[in-house]
Amino acid sequence: MLETTRAVRAAAVVTAVVALAVAFGIRAVAGGHLNSNGVLQQDSGTALYASAVYAGVVFLRPRMRPLLAGAWALGFCWAIEAFQLTGVPRRLSEYHILLRLIFGNAFDWTDVRWYPAGIVPLVVAHLAIRSRRRPRSTAAPR
């Protein structure tokens, strides 16, 4: 099989690193610090966070179908968002900026809508790559 586990995992790591680098780059340029909360930083960060989560799912389960990996990533993102309703992430985010970046600190319906924006393009790309690499089945001889 051309799509090896090692290659898929390497692509997942690269995808996560690029998504996080772009997110942090936007925060650095637009806000000047990691804790900036402008609309651009917030919305792009949410979508790119979801992209990194998708990459994490693919890294952990490299043979998982892209649609299922996308569903898992979206479910995880939405679960974290719902977890914010408890107030626990707000308290955790007071301890370290990394905890704030991972868990957020307050529920936001806008985030719920932005998660798919970070996942869907990766699912589509993953489907396209898999379909190009999958060997064509040949018809049975008559």
C-alpha positions in Angstrom: 0.0 0.0 0.0 1.4 3.4 -1.0 -0.2 5.2 1.9 2.0 4.0 4.7 1.3 4.7 8.3 4.6 6.4 8.6 3.9 8.8 5.7 0.4 9.6 7.0 1.8 10.3 10.5 4.5 12.5 9.1 1.9 14.5 7.0 -0.2 14.8 10.2 2.7 16.3 12.1 3.6 18.7 9.4 -0.1 19.7 9.1 -0.4 20.4 12.9 2.9 22.3 13.0 1.9 24.5 10.0 -1.6 25.1 11.5 -0.2 26.1 14.8 2.6 28.2 13.2 0.0 30.1 11.1 -2.2 30.6 14.2 0.6 31.9 16.3 1.9 34.0 13.4 -1.4 35.7 13.0 -1.6 36.4 16.7 2.0 37.8 16.7 1.4 40.1 13.6 -2.2 41.2 14.4 -2.1 41.4 18.2 1.5 41.2 19.2 1.0 38.6 21.9 -0.4 35.1 22.4 -3.2 36.3 24.6 -4.7 38.6 22.0 -8.4 38.3 21.4 -9.2 40.3 18.3 -11.7 38.9 15.8 -9.0 37.8 13.3 -6.9 36.1 16.0 -9.9 34.5 17.6 -11.6 33.1 14.5 -8.5 32.1 12.6 -7.1 30.5 15.8 -10.3 28.5 16.3 -10.2 27.1 12.8 -6.5 26.4 12.9 -6.9 24.8 16.3 -9.5 22.5 14.7 -7.0 21.7 11.9 -4.4 20.7 14.4 -7.0 18.5 16.2 -7.8 16.8 12.9 -4.1 16.2 12.4 -3.8 14.8 15.9 -6.7 12.3 15.2 -5.0 11.3 11.9 -1.7 10.9 13.7 -3.2 8.7 16.4 -5.3 6.7 13.9 -3.5 6.9 10.5 -5.7 4.3 8.8 -9.0 6.0 9.8 -11.2 7.2 7.0 -11.0 10.9 6.5 -14.8 11.5 7.1 -14.6 9.6 10.4 -11.4 11.4 11.5 -13.2 14.7 10.7 -16.2 13.6 12.8 -13.9 12.7 15.7 -12.0 16.0 15.4 -15.2 18.0 15.3 -16.7 16.1 18.2 -13.5 16.7 20.3 -13.6 20.4 19.5 -17.3 20.7 20.3 -16.7 18.7 23.6 -13.9 21.1 24.6 -16.3 24.0 23.8 -19.1 22.5 25.9 -16.5 21.9 28.7 -16.0 25.6 28.8 -19.6 26.0 30.2 -18.4 24.3 33.4 -16.0 27.2 34.2 -13.1 24.7 34.7 -11.2 25.8 31.6 -11.4 29.5 32.8 -9.8 28.5 36.1 -7.2 26.3 34.3 -6.3 29.1 31.9 -5.3 31.3 34.9 -2.4 28.9 35.6 -0.7 29.0 32.2 -1.2 30.5 28.7 -0.8 27.0 27.1 -3.8 25.8 29.1 -5.8 28.8 27.8 -4.8 28.0 24.3 -5.7 24.4 24.6 -9.0 24.7 26.6 -10.1 28.3 26.0 -11.8 30.1 28.8 -15.4 30.8 27.8 -18.1 29.2 25.6 -18.6 31.0 22.3 -21.1 30.0 19.6 -18.8 31.6 17.0 -16.2 29.0 17.9 -18.7 26.2 17.4 -19.2 27.5 13.8 -15.5 28.0 13.1 -14.3 24.5 14.0 -15.7 22.9 10.7 -13.9 25.6 8.8 -10.6 24.2 10.0 -11.6 20.5 9.6 -13.5 20.3 6.3 -10.7 21.5 4.0 -8.3 18.9 5.5 -10.9 16.1 5.1 -11.4 17.1 1.5 -7.6 17.2 0.9 -7.2 13.9 2.7 -10.0 12.3 0.6 -8.4 13.6 -2.6 -4.9 12.3 -1.7 -6.3 8.9 -0.8 -8.3 8.6 -4.0 -5.3 9.4 -6.1 -3.1 6.9 -4.3 -5.7 4.1 -4.2 -5.0 1.6 -7.0 -7.7 1.4 -9.6 -9.6 -1.9 -9.5 -9.5 -3.7 -12.8 -12.6 -5.3 -14.2 -12.7 -9.1 -14.2 -11.9 -10.7 -17.5 -14.8 -12.0 -19.5 
